């Protein structure tokens, strides 16, 4: 624990320097594992019908060949994109790029042509690795449609021709010197509020963040980490790919999230650790195979990436019989900022995002004045330390808006810190609803609704109102077929919160629009409602049924 007197008198937690930073490069991290644990399996293909495994020594040998093949085409510092699902070759490319000093640009395989063109163009990617198509997305055709407008793009490498790519490796065997402060990746933000920005992340920030995560999550040698998080996201390619190498654990990247296949992999590989965003955890809990699979090896489950309702925490621990913790982070912080610990109380694990990670400063500041707020007061969560991005790639204005002159990264998340340093997320600064001068935080309404037995998931937003400025709207996904009425849900909320926080608009949906990393895109819900694409349920008298559900 940091040298901090408790109870806190202001919402600030200093960096805990008791755990040293190692400041390794991505390549050196793998070199260490291959040297001290050469015959230990480090990578297993999480692909249906495929049984492929790599020891750490084999991973390094393949990654060095990838690096040599990259250097036959690109110079250190150039950007190379990867546009594919969680193939094991994705992992080998990540380490190969690290060894070659090439900056990896990660791209969501669900992107459509204009999104792809934006990321490749904004990053100035000189090359791109991709699959021909994925889940109905004609990726090669999409690239062909936009590559004429991409002046910097000169190399297209198909994963279907991976062996040919490896065979083109230079025979010189000379790899460049790569330093921990060199850029390793450009990770594009998830886009829950609009067009993404490219966070430029350095080697040392990624490897140390992964190492600290593995330590706090108690992942070590002999563990098997089943990873359904997409590799284009920091949770997948940092916490998963780098964290397991640091821990000398087995990494099983799941090609794409399918709850039945994830349960199968946990059983087959004797998985001990799992990380999944709340939507994934809910899907696992609801899957019909849950009871028939042998999940006795599973020891821990981690969630984060979006708000984790307290009731979901309790369901996960009781259903899986695991230790559970919550992580909080942002792409711009490589990614982790705070985390609960397994030995925290059930209440803290269910209701907070924990305390700051080692070597990380956290404060809660008044979003208007920038002053520290008192414990328990809601403000903007800010973080500072080794893990903060170098900036948004070629976007000085956005960087200056996100990182202040003192080096604090402003997350845009509303949070509070109690007198022990434990933080709670109250919502997004931009999502805060102001109704008639009253500040309303969607998180507290979502928590109340999630505890209702008929509610499977919920998202709360503010919508314009001529009289009040904004009103509260709730988008609800129901458990099963028994639809509650808006009147019943309103009464449920009113029983626990002030009347002005009760949603005035209710929309029942079958699905939520999600980012590739599983976050609910609230701005899409709001825009579809305001455009008339979603129909609010009528507010019926008691006893009337709600309107039919739609698909958001």
ABEGO torsion letter per residue (X at the ends): XBBBBOBBABBBBBBBAABBBAGBBAAAAAAAAAAABAABBABBBBBBGBBBBBBAAAAAAAAAAAAAAAAAABBBGBBBBBBBBBBAAAAAAAAAAAAAGBBBBBBBAABBAAAAAAAAAAAGBABBBBBABBGGBBAAAAAAAAAAABAABABBBBAAAAAAAAAABBAAGBBBBBBAABBABBBBBAGAAEBBBBBBBBAAAAAAAAAAAAAAAGBBBGBBBBBABBAABAAAAAAAAAAAAAAGBBBBBBABBBAAAAAAAAAAAGBABBBBBAAAAAAAAABAAAAABBAAABABBBBEGBBBBAAAAAAAAAAAGBBBBBBBBBAAAOABABBBBAABBAAAAAABAEBBBBGBBBBBBBAAAGBBBBBGBBBBBBBBEAABBAEBBGBAAAAAAABBAAGBBBAGBBBBBBAAGBBBBAEBAAABBBBGGBBBBAAAAAAAAAABAABABBBBBBBBBAAAGBBBBBBBBBBEABBBBAAAAAAAAAAABBAAABBABBBBBABBBBBAAGBBBAAAAAAAAAAGABBBBBBBBBGBBBBBBBBX
